[in-house]
Amino acid sequence: MKWFLKLDKPLRQYLLVTFNYWNFTITDGALRMLVVLYFYQLGYSPLNIALLFLFYEIFGVVTNLIGGWLGAKIGLNRTMNIGLAMQVVALLLLTVPSDWLSVAWVMAAQALSGIAKDLNKMSAKSAIKTLIPNDQQGKLYQWVAILTGSKNALKGAGFFLGGLLLTTVGFQMALVVMASVLALVFVLSIAYLEKDLGKAKTKPKFSQMFSKSESVNILSAARLFLFASRDVWFVVALPIYLASIFGWEHAVVGSFIAVWVILYGIVQGIAPKITHYFSAAHSEQRHAPNGKSAVLWCCLLTLVTGILAFGVELQWQAQWVIGIGLLVFGAIFAINSSLHSYLIISYAKEDGVSLDVGFYYMANAMGRLVGTLLSGWVYQVYGFAACLWIAFGFLLLTSIISLKLPMQKST
């Protein structure tokens, strides 16, 4: 650890926050894939599987709202460590004998995991704002993109790990292994993460949980529909569609979704280079993203989603259309997500940054909740193409809302 301790303090804290976030994300992705495939294997319907994630998403909404205020009050180091500890408990709750795994029990464990995940994510994203000066927006965009992109690449690895572990060691043993690793990360975080990271200089009032910034509110509304557009087909519908219609094995389903999310994460990580390239192509100098960037990239994603939905509706070369179409969707969605992740950190006020970030990710969690519930119900009643058409409608709303974002150039 000597090399780590010799690094500059901001870089050292950034690496530690990222390391915590990485390890948490792998377990979160693996747990999601384990639950979807294991309970589908037990004979649960798509809607019932979606309901297993109901409390996960609902408590994510509440956690982001309260967690932002809590992070500003007690420090982001503490909220991050609380999240790590709660995820260990959530994993262990699911290691009980299969006869005990009632819907209520799994929903309760998933609720704990949802709280843990959003405490961890809110803490990690907010911490970056405290480590970079306001006049270095380009560097802020890069650090946010690297954190977000690497997180999603590792979430993809978690999907693969979940499918693989379910096939090789089984549901309970997979959870024991993940809980053990995360417990070690928790100990390291307690030892090395800076005390009072991100703690507000003034005591934040509970009423400050709701953002008073117009830009943050508009971006939050856009984020809600953006993520609902992804999860309405991705969370439940896609894994079950691949397993039931194409007849793919669990490990193959996990691998396909893992590759998708890994590539998605890679594109997120290099999003600054992509958006800077297109920015420079239309002006004399490069600029950090602004509202205009968010609108243009969302419109492109809307177009791609409409084409994909139409292709699935026609049922022409379904495996090729879905395979290639989802890769294109993932790449453009990744850029949209990275743009949003930068904009919220940029818009958030510096003192008590987690208040604005928490409110924004509350909207993100609400979008996931809507998308998850619709994913199970719409797929079960109307099929996969209908999920994609709803995603298309959500993206139209996202584009319209984004028109109200600040359009001035950032440097």
N, C-alpha and C positions, 0 to 999 in steps of 0.2 A: 504493500500500500504506500510505500515511500514516494513513488513517482506521482501518485494521485495527490498526496498532501503537498507536493512541491508546485502544483499547478496554481494559476491565478485563482483567487477566491470565486469570482463569478463563473469561470469555466468549470471549476471543481463542483460547485453547487449545481450547475446546469447538467453536468454528466451524472451526478448522483440522482437528481430528479428524473432524468431520462432513463437511467438504469432501473429505478423503482417502477416507473411507468411501463417500461418494456416487460419486466417480469410479471407485473400485474396483468398486462394485456394478453400475454400468452395464456395464462390460466383462464382469463375471461373468454377468449376465443375458443379454447378447448372445451370449457364447460358448456358453452352454448351448443357446440356441435355434439357433444356427448348427450346432452339432454334431448335435442331434437331427434337424433338417430336412435338412441336407446328407447325412448318412449314410443317412437314410431314402430320399433321392433316389437314392443310389448302390445301393440294393437291400438294405440291412441289415434284418434282422428286428427286431421290437421288443425281444426278449430280448438280441440282440447289441448294440443301441443302449444298453440298460440296462447291459450289461457295460462299455461304454466309460466309464461314470461310476463303475465299481467302485472303482478306486484313488482317484478324487476323494473319494469318501465315506469309504473306509477310512483314507486319510491324514488326512482331516478329524478322524476320531475320535482318532487318535494325536496330531495337532497340538494339539488343544484340551487334551489331558491334559498334554502336555509344555510346550505354549506358555504355559499359565498359570503354571507354575513358572519358565519362562524369562523371562516378562514381569516377575515379581516380582524376579528375580535381576538382570537387565540393564536393565530399564526398558521401559515400554510404547511409548515413542517408537521404540526400536530394533526391537522386534518388529513394529510397524506398518510401518516403513520396509523391513524385510526382506520383509514380505509384498508390498508394492508392487513391489519389485524382482523378486521371484520370479514375479509375475503377468506382468510384461513379458517375461520369459524364456519362460514357458509359452505366451504368445500367439505369440511368434516361432517357437517350435518347430513350430507348426502351419502356418506359412507355406511349408513345403517343398512341392515338386511333389506333386500328388495321388497319383502312383504310390508315393510314399514313405509315404503315410498308412496304414500297416498298423494293425491293432488294437492291437498291442503299443506302437507309437509314440504313438498317440493316448492310450492308457491312461497312458503315462508322462507325457505333457504334462498330462493331466488330474490326475494325482497331484500334480504340481508346483503346479497351479492350486488344488487342494484344500488343500494346505498353506498357500499364499499367502492364500486366502480366509479361512481360520479364524484365521490369525495376525492378519489385519487386523480381523476382526470381534471377536475376543476383546480385542484392544487397544483398539478404539473403545468397546466396552461397559464395560470395566473402567475406562477413563480417566475416565468421568463420575463414578464413585464418589469419585475423588480430588479432584474439582473442587467438590463440594457438601457442606456440613456435614451431620452426621448428624441434626441436629434439623430439617432442612428436607425431610422425606419427600415432601411434596406437590410441591415443586419438582423433586426427584429423579424422581418419577413422570412429570412433564411433560417433563423433558429426555430421559429414556429413551424415552418415547412418541414424541417428535418425531424423535429419531435413528432409532428402529426404523421408524416410519411412513414417513419420508422415504426411508429406504433401500429399503423395499419398493416405494414408488411409482417410484423410479428403477430398480429391478430390472425393473419392468414396462416402463419406457421402454427398458431394455436388451433385453427380449424383442422389442419392436417394432423396435428398431434392428437386431437380429440378423436378423429376417425380411426387413426392408427391404434391408439391405446384401447379403444373400445373393441377393436378386432383382436388385439394381442393379449392384453392383461385384464380386460373387463372393466366395467363401470366403476366399482368401488375402489379397486386398486389404483386406477388412474387418478382418482380424486385424492387418495392418500399421498401419492408421489407429488402431485402439484401443491398440496397443502404444506408438505415438508419443505419444498424449495422456497415457497413464499414466506414461510416462517423465518428462514435464514435471511432473506432480503429485509424483512422487518427489523431484525436485530441489527443489521448493518446500517439501516436508515436511522434507527434510534441513536446509533453511535456517531454518525458523521454528518447528518443533515443539520444545517445551521438553525439555531434556535431563533424563534420569532420571525422566521422568513415570511415576508408579506403582511406582517401585522400592521394594521392601520395606526397612524400616529394619534388620531383622535378616536375615541370610542364610538363605533358605528351604532346607530339606533336600529332597532329591529324593523322599523318602518322603511328603512333605506334598502331593504331587499329588492324592492321594485325600482327598476332603473328610471331616472328622470331624464335621461338622454334620449332625444328623438332618434338619433342615428342608431343607438343601441337597440331601441324598441323596434325600429323598422328592420334592422338586420336580424333580430331575433324572430320576427314573424316570417321573414324569408327563410331562415334556417329551419323553422318548424316544417314548412311544406317541402323544403329540399330533402330533408332526411325521411320524411314520410314517403316521398316518392321513391326512395331506395328500398326502405324496409317493407313496403307493401308487396314487393315481389321477392325480396331477398331472404328475409328471416325464416319464414316457414315454407312458403310456396316453392321456392327454387330447390332446396334439398329434397323435399318430398317428390317434386316433379321429376327430378333426375333419378331418384330411386325407384319410383313407381312406373313412370312412362318409359324411361330409357332402360330400366332394369339394372342400374349401376349398383355395385357393392358399396357398403358403407365407406370403406377406405378410399374408393374411387371418388365418391361424392365429396368426401372430406378433402381429398387432394385437389379436385377441380376448384372447389370454392377457395381452398388455401392459395392456389396459384392466382386466382382472380384477385384476392385481397392483397397478396404480396405485390403483384404488379400495380395494383391500385395504390399501395403504399409507396412504391418506388416513384410513381408519377407524382404523388403528393410531395415527396422529398425534393424533386427537381422542378416543381411548379414555378419557383421564382425565375429559373432560367427560361422556361417556356413562355411565361407571361411577359418577361422582360424582352424576349426576342420579338414577340408580336407588338409590344409597345414601341420598341425601337424602329420597327418596320414602318410605323405610321407617324413617327415624329422624329425630331432631331436628337432627342435624348431619351433615356429610359426613365421610367417613373415607377414608384411603388404603386400597387393596385389601388383603385378607387371604386366608387359606385358604378361607373361606366363599365369597368372591367367585369364586375359581378353580373351586370345585365347581359353583356355580350356572351360570356361563357355559359350562362344559364340558358339563353336562347338556343345556343348550339346543342346543349344537352337535351333540351325539349325536342328539337328536331330529330335527334338520334333516337330518342325514346319512342317517338311516334312511328318512325320507320321500323324499329324493332317490334313494336306491338302489332303493326300491320303484317309483318313477316310471320310472326307466330300465329296470328289470326288465320292466315292462309294455309298454315301447316305445310309449308314448302321447305323441304330439307331442314327439318326442325333442329336437329343436333348442330348443324353448321350455322344456322341463323342464330340460335341461342348462344353457341360457343363464341363465335366471332362478334356478334352483336353485343354481348355482355362485356367483352373485353374493351370494345370501343366506348360503351357506356361508362365502364369503370374508369377509363383514362380521363374522360372529360369530367365525370363526377368528381374525381380526385382533385382536379384543378379548381373546380367550384368550391370544394370543401376546404382546400388549402387557402384560397382567397378569403373565404369567410373567417377561417381561423385567424388569419393575419388581421383582418379588418376589426374583429372584436377586440383583439389586444390593442390595436391602434386607437380605437374609439374609447376604450375604457379609461377612466380617470386613474391617475398614478397612485394616489393614496387610497388604500382599500380597493385595489384593482379587482379583487375576487368578488366584490359586490356586483359589478357590471358583468363580469365573466360568468358568475354563478347564475344570474338572471338569464343570460344568453343561452347557457347550456341547459337551463330549465326548459326553454323553448325547444332546444334540440331533443331533450328527453321526451317532451310532449309529442314531437314529430315521430320519434321511434315508437312511442306507445300507440299512436294512431295507426302507423304503418304496420306494426306487429299484429294488432287485432284484425285489421283489414286483410292482412296477408293470409291468415288462417281461414277466415270466414269467406272472403271473396274466392279464394282458390277452391275451397270445398264446394261452393255453390255454383260458381261461374267459370272457373278454370284459370289457367296461367295467363292467357292473353288478356283477360279482364283486369288482372293485377297490373299488367303493363299499361293498359289504357288509363287506369286510375293514376298511375305514376305520371303519365303524360299530362293529365289534368292538374296534378299538384305542381308540376314544373311550370305550367303556364301561369299559375298563381304566383309562384316564386319570382318569375320574370317580371310580372306586373308590379309586385310589391317592391322589387329591387329598383324600380325606376325612381323611387323616392329617396334612395340613398344619396349622400353627398357626391357630386360628380367632379369636384375640383381635383386637380392633379396633386398627388403626393410625391415627395422626393425622398 
